[in-house]
Amino acid sequence: MSEQLKTGTTTVAIACRDGIVLGADRRATAGDFIVNKDTTKIHNISDDMALTMAGTVSDVQLLIKFIKAQIRLKRVRSTRELSVQETANLLAGMVYDNIRKFSAIPGVSHFLLAGRDSAGLHVYDIYPDGSVTEVKDYVSSGSGSVFAYGVLETLYAKNCSVDEGIKLVVKSLNAAIQRDSASGSGFDVVKITTKDGIQKIVGKQIEVKVEV
């Protein structure tokens, strides 16, 4: 059962000198079966923060709903916006609690959180065990991450521009889509800048059909 419920994906986050770039494929799988070819894996959780998701879909979707609600609740109670670091720690606590609950279905969830606040732009890797790591260059998650990392390790340049980051994210996603069976069907790319906030840059569906 646990083997059939494993999910695969490829998500990427790159820190650039003038912004952050997030990318993710669109395929959702259960074992070797493709469940959905148009899954949104980059979600805005506030006007200033977005995250990518990987893991058991039901758990990930529920945690995203929880963190959105908590952000709104904290805003009402404190009359201020949560910082990216505070949000990362809050979500990490939810991930920690979720994976340690007894369940017939493993509650695996892996998030890459990015956003802007008064201190600047930030990227955090929230690992399935609930640990939090601030990322200063690049990070990838999901079954296709091993292929994405090969591209990132080779081509990433420190202090690259957002435009260069977008091209690199697309290249790393393409490498994963070509080799990882659990990644594919399309991809989305989002950028976050201090001036303009969150903007969707690329959204592309990949259709593969055989005709005679």
Secondary structure, DSSP 8 states (H G I E B T S, - for coil): -TTTT-----EEEEEETTEEEEEEE--EEETTEEEESS---EEESSSSEEEEEEE-HHHHHHHHHHHHHHHHHHHHHHSS---HHHHHHHHHHHHHHHHTS--SS---EEEEEEEEETTEEEEEEE-TTS-EEE-SSEEEESTTHHHHHHHHHHH--TT--HHHHHHHHHHHHHHHHHH-TTS-SEEEEEEEETTTEEEEEEEEE-------
